[in-house]
Amino acid sequence: MLLLAVPLFIGTFFFALVIFVVFTDFRNSKSIKSPKITELPLITQTGQIINTVEDLDMHIELLTSQIDEKEKEVEGLKTQLEATEENLKRLSDTTNEVRKYYMKIKSDINKNEVECKELHNQMEDCLDRQLRLREEVNENVKYFSSLLGNMESSGDRQDIDKDYEMVSANFVNPCKKKMSFYK
């Protein structure tokens, strides 16, 4: 009997070992999820329903072309941005030049206003001198007229005419000649 019990025990042991290995593999296979082959149908952001792999491939191609278009648009916008930055820089440079030119013109205007004021003051001084000279000339004319009248009454008429011609030849009456500084 012992002879029979040993093979039975060994057979039972191997059978139990095989069952244990199979059960362990089965239990391990339940804990590892098998990968999903498809997740169709798929609904896109635009609401389009994709049911097949071919539709998914077409949608991927569409998205790829849209990405390419957007990248080109971004590059174009970057180029426009760079051009705008360059224009702003040139505009800033031009603004600085205009500001310098404006300040130069303003300085020139101030300088010319000062010079005009100085010239106006000089002209007023000259007009005052002219008026005083006219008064002096009128006084001298009165003086010489009275002197001439006294000489005529004394009888030296020929000497008076000579003296009068000599004085009048060298004398220019400023009252007869009007000068204008406002031409």
C-alpha positions as CSV (number, residue, x, y, z in Angstrom):
1,M,0.0,0.0,0.0
2,L,2.7,2.3,0.6
3,L,3.8,1.7,-2.8
4,L,0.5,2.9,-4.1
5,A,0.4,5.8,-1.7
6,V,3.6,7.4,-2.9
7,P,2.7,7.7,-6.6
8,L,-0.7,8.9,-5.6
9,F,0.8,11.5,-3.3
10,I,3.3,12.6,-6.0
11,G,0.6,12.7,-8.6
12,T,-1.6,14.7,-6.3
13,F,1.3,17.0,-5.5
14,F,2.0,17.7,-9.2
15,F,-1.7,18.1,-9.9
16,A,-1.9,20.6,-7.0
17,L,1.2,22.4,-8.3
18,V,-0.1,22.7,-11.8
19,I,-3.4,24.0,-10.5
20,F,-1.6,26.5,-8.3
21,V,0.5,27.8,-11.2
22,V,-2.5,28.0,-13.5
23,F,-4.6,29.7,-10.8
24,T,-1.7,32.2,-10.1
25,D,-1.4,33.0,-13.8
26,F,-5.1,33.4,-14.1
27,R,-5.2,35.7,-11.1
28,N,-2.3,37.8,-12.4
29,S,-3.9,38.0,-15.8
30,K,-7.1,39.5,-14.2
31,S,-5.0,42.2,-12.5
32,I,-3.4,43.3,-15.8
33,K,-5.9,45.0,-18.0
34,S,-5.7,44.1,-21.7
35,P,-5.2,47.2,-23.9
36,K,-8.2,48.5,-25.7
37,I,-7.9,48.1,-29.4
38,T,-10.4,50.9,-30.3
39,E,-12.2,53.7,-28.6
40,L,-14.7,54.3,-31.3
41,P,-16.9,56.2,-31.9
42,L,-15.0,59.4,-31.2
43,I,-16.7,62.8,-31.1
44,T,-14.5,65.7,-32.2
45,Q,-14.6,69.3,-30.8
46,T,-16.6,70.4,-33.7
47,G,-19.2,67.7,-33.0
48,Q,-18.3,65.4,-35.8
49,I,-18.7,61.6,-35.0
50,I,-15.8,59.3,-36.1
51,N,-16.9,55.7,-36.4
52,T,-14.0,54.0,-38.3
53,V,-10.2,54.0,-38.4
54,E,-10.3,55.5,-41.9
55,D,-12.4,58.4,-40.6
56,L,-9.9,58.9,-37.8
57,D,-7.0,58.9,-40.3
58,M,-8.8,61.6,-42.4
59,H,-9.5,63.6,-39.3
60,I,-5.8,63.4,-38.3
61,E,-4.9,64.6,-41.8
62,L,-7.3,67.5,-41.5
63,L,-5.9,68.5,-38.1
64,T,-2.4,68.2,-39.5
65,S,-3.3,70.6,-42.4
66,Q,-5.0,73.0,-40.0
67,I,-1.9,72.9,-37.8
68,D,0.3,73.7,-40.8
69,E,-2.0,76.6,-41.8
70,K,-1.9,78.0,-38.2
71,E,1.9,77.7,-38.1
72,K,2.1,79.6,-41.4
73,E,-0.3,82.2,-40.0
74,V,1.8,82.5,-36.8
75,E,5.0,83.0,-38.9
76,G,3.2,85.6,-41.0
77,L,2.1,87.4,-37.9
78,K,5.6,87.2,-36.4
79,T,6.9,88.8,-39.7
80,Q,4.3,91.6,-39.4
81,L,5.2,92.1,-35.8
82,E,8.9,92.5,-36.6
83,A,8.0,94.9,-39.5
84,T,5.8,96.9,-37.1
85,E,8.5,97.0,-34.5
86,E,11.0,98.2,-37.2
87,N,8.4,100.9,-38.3
88,L,8.0,102.0,-34.7
89,K,11.7,102.3,-34.3
90,R,12.0,104.4,-37.4
91,L,9.0,106.4,-36.3
92,S,10.7,107.0,-32.9
93,D,13.9,108.0,-34.7
94,T,11.9,110.3,-37.0
95,T,10.1,111.7,-33.9
96,N,13.4,112.5,-32.3
97,E,14.7,114.2,-35.4
98,V,11.5,116.2,-35.7
99,R,11.7,117.1,-32.0
100,K,15.3,118.3,-32.5
101,Y,14.2,120.3,-35.6
102,Y,11.3,121.8,-33.6
103,M,13.7,122.9,-30.8
104,K,16.1,124.4,-33.4
105,I,13.2,126.4,-35.0
106,K,12.0,127.5,-31.6
107,S,15.5,128.6,-30.7
108,D,15.8,130.5,-34.0
109,I,12.4,132.2,-33.4
110,N,13.5,133.3,-29.9
111,K,16.8,134.5,-31.2
112,N,15.0,136.5,-34.1
113,E,12.5,137.9,-31.6
114,V,15.4,139.2,-29.4
115,E,17.1,140.7,-32.5
116,C,13.8,142.3,-33.7
117,K,13.4,143.9,-30.3
118,E,17.0,145.2,-30.4
119,L,16.4,146.6,-33.9
120,H,13.1,148.2,-32.8
121,N,14.9,149.8,-29.8
122,Q,17.6,151.1,-32.2
123,M,15.0,152.5,-34.5
124,E,13.2,154.3,-31.7
125,D,16.5,155.8,-30.6
126,C,17.1,157.0,-34.2
127,L,13.6,158.4,-34.4
128,D,14.2,160.3,-31.1
129,R,17.5,161.6,-32.5
130,Q,15.8,162.6,-35.7
131,L,13.1,164.5,-33.9
132,R,15.8,166.3,-31.7
133,L,17.8,167.2,-34.9
134,R,14.7,168.6,-36.6
135,E,14.0,170.8,-33.5
136,E,17.6,171.9,-33.6
137,V,17.4,172.7,-37.3
138,N,14.2,174.6,-36.8
139,E,15.8,176.6,-34.0
140,N,18.9,177.3,-36.2
141,V,16.6,178.4,-39.1
142,K,14.8,180.8,-36.8
143,Y,18.1,182.1,-35.5
144,F,19.6,182.6,-39.0
145,S,16.3,184.1,-40.2
146,S,16.4,186.6,-37.4
147,L,20.1,187.2,-38.0
148,L,19.4,187.7,-41.7
149,G,16.5,190.1,-40.8
150,N,18.9,192.1,-38.6
151,M,21.5,192.3,-41.3
152,E,19.0,193.4,-43.9
153,S,17.8,196.2,-41.7
154,S,21.5,197.3,-41.2
155,G,21.9,197.4,-45.0
156,D,24.6,194.9,-45.9
157,R,22.4,193.1,-48.3
158,Q,25.0,191.7,-50.7
159,D,27.2,190.2,-48.0
160,I,24.0,188.6,-46.5
161,D,23.0,187.1,-49.8
162,K,26.5,185.5,-50.2
163,D,26.4,184.2,-46.6
164,Y,22.9,182.9,-47.1
165,E,23.8,181.1,-50.4
166,M,26.8,179.5,-48.7
167,V,24.9,178.3,-45.7
168,S,21.9,177.0,-47.7
169,A,24.2,175.2,-50.1
170,N,25.7,173.2,-47.2
171,F,22.5,172.8,-45.3
172,V,19.9,170.0,-46.1
173,N,16.6,170.5,-44.4
174,P,15.6,167.1,-42.9
175,C,12.0,168.3,-42.5
176,K,11.5,168.3,-46.3
177,K,13.0,164.9,-46.7
178,K,10.9,162.3,-44.8
179,M,12.6,158.9,-44.1
180,S,10.6,155.9,-43.1
181,F,12.1,153.0,-41.3
182,Y,8.9,150.9,-41.7
183,K,9.3,150.2,-45.5
